[in-house]
Amino acid sequence: MKHSWKVGVIGDFTANNRSHVATNEALSHAAARADMAIDVQWILTPSLETAVAETLRPYDALWCSPGSPYQSMVGALNAIRFARERNIPFLGT
């Protein structure tokens, strides 16, 4: 069985934002190269203004997406703080 990772992408996905589409593609390519299964879910920044731990706890890694300004900078910063304080693999672009 392949190892599987659940990756949360912090951001407000827009299909016509080329960097958002490229983020999904990059994660898919990396998983294929590593022969891994990956479950990518975008997490809207306003949802991270409260209940941050409950929302982000299920993820193995977090990526703060390109494309600011975010709908909620507070939500994005909460996610970054959560990852740093818990040593969760994190990438900010």
URHU-V358620 format. One record per helix or strand of 2 or more residues. SS is the DSSP state (H for helix, E for strand). FROM is the first residue (numbers start at 1). LEN is the number of residues. If there is no record, write none. Layout:
SS_FROM_LEN, SS_FROM_LEN
//
This chain:
E_4_7, H_18_16, E_37_7, H_45_4, H_52_5, E_61_4, H_73_13, E_89_4
//
